[in-house]
């Protein structure tokens, strides 16, 4: 059980850590040789160039202008200075809306914290329940919680009233924010420049046809069913093996460049390497000759595989990107059922070309269903078995627990200074370490499920991570923590008293979550802006691989928002804030500091660093809204259960109204706003088409879309494309045996009625 002293020690450690990270960042960002690490976005846009200094050689690497060091905090106001419309133009709507999640946290919790400290903290502090319970471990922080209010006390009315106030305020802010984001999305789509995905639909599960190839079958189907709007299509090749060969070849080229650079710097000595993994073991050979031979070998494999993919009909999978002459035609196709069999000719909006996850386009429909089932089962077992390390972390939150797990440390941990560090800092950092590898596992599971775009992979992984945090981190920490801390009391009391003890113990877990917030939300966010790993990798590449300016650009790693991990992590803070706002308001200032600090940091990163992999126009916002609602409902149900241990059963009808109202509110928002994130209005599509025809009457849309959805490994390679029905033929319906669109005008006139 962390005391006030433990929390103070933890706050000191994390504040010093955050300050050290910020000071290091403020110094490193001013150095010319780090410019590409801390401002890569401006280099990508071609606005910024490598700093060139005249005078001493040192000036090319070290900033000797000491006046700039006096303004090292200027990055904070600079991050807030850019207006949101300009931020959207600069970084995209996804990035701008992402930072609004942190702003949403401030809008919700700042007023709630003011009310809670004005009303609930005095009510809780003046209670005396904890002093009257024998053998119960608690700290002064717990006296600020509802645990210190006597059972059946009239004081509990204040908590019920505040629960209503907090719920209505949260719903009001959520509604206004949903409305703002919806309007921004519609404005963004309306003002957006022409993009290939606006005219293109992804068609999957194309049924086999004995008389036609996949390409011919797709062309015929859309010529018949969309005769006035079909333009062209691009079949999907199963090029996963070829893509792997291309990737391996690129890695070998990097190693060859590295050893060639070493040899150029020291021509007297040929570099040597071992043929085993990463050159760590195996036969010792000449490195340049070895990698040259390996590249020649894999180049032959690549050429053979490329020829196989291009010539083998079996390499074409039953899927295609179908393009239309207008946005209206694409919208109609994407948002309607194409066949009487709902499992065939499945259509959806094509992701933008850079958002496509090509590896999953070749997965058949039935196989997708099986994989999703297997991943659901795997997710259940992963969540269940991860409770073991969570229980271990909770054992570290208790000195008695540590003595039982590590008895040989008894003498050391009984020292007061060590005791404070262990209980105030260790549990949070250990939990963060355990969670470090989880996102990679969840992303792999999402890829196995078969999602076809990077954005959908991110959203699906975020959903898994959010569920995991709720079950394991939140409930797991509360349940196992209560068991560890009150074990003696559990064993020496009647079973009927256990629910009351658990009810009293749940608010006390606020101290553990406070330590976690400081480790993850304070020091962790400060480490984000330092970019220590990209900094090291860039300088290693710049030293050993970079030969030209183009190589230097490729060595930059601007990164992007890690949505699958960042957004669920934010939702954990929403959950903690909503649950403990009524129960233990002392946690709220720590959460507010996180939201404010993260808002500034990520705004800076979005402006200067991150280069987003795709643009989904804030498609993820309904998920954000739903998860905050889930946290709100959980807070209401937990308060209901907690009050039942306080002999306040008469309050049950009052509190049951809250989740009902919250669910109704969510359904109202879903009906009011969600369609704007799932569908594209035909009216808006027609307006954009009409304006485009008026402003660009000679636009060659076919040429614009021709290579948009070609697999990256085929970029710059001539592909045998199916001929497209000539516009002059008006795509006649074929009433007899189906034929390819490759028909002449004469035969077309003969076949027409």
ABEGO torsion letter per residue (X at the ends): XBBAAAAAAAAAAAAAAAAAAAAAAAAAAABAAAAAAAAAAAAAAGABBBBBBBEBAAAAABBABAAAAAAAAAAAAAAAABBAAAAAAAAEAAAAAAAAAAAAAAAAAAAAAAAAAAAAAAAAAABAAAAABBGBBBBAAAAABAAABBBGBAAAAAAAAAAAAAAAAAAAAAAAAAAAAAAAAAAAAAABBBBAAAABBBBBGBBBBAABBAAAAAAAAAAAABAAABABBBBBBBAAAAAAAAAAAAAAAAAAAAAAAAAAABAABBBBBBABBGGABEBBBBAAAAAAAAAAAAAAAAAAAAAAAAABAAABBBBBBBBBABAAAAAAAAABBABABAABGBBBBBBBAAABBAAAAABBAAAAAAAAAAAAAAAAAAAAAAAAAAAAAAAAABAAAAAAABAAAAAAAABAAAAAAAAAAAAAAAAAAAAAAAAAAAAAAAAAAGBABAAAAAAAAAAAAAAAAAAAAAAAAAAAAAAAAAAAAAAABBAAAAAAAAAAAAAAAAAAAAAAAAAAAAAAAAAAAAGAAAAAAAAAAAAAABABAAAAAAABBAEBBBAAAAAAAAAAAAAAAAAAAAABAAAAAAAAAAAAAAAAAAAAAAAAABBBABBAGGAAAAAAAAAAAAAAAAAAAAAAAAAAAAGAAAAAAAAAAAAAAAAAAAAAAAAAAAAAAABBBAAAAAAAAAAAAAABAABBAAAAAAAAABBAAABGBBBBBBBBBBAAAGGBBBABBBBBABBBAAAAAAABX
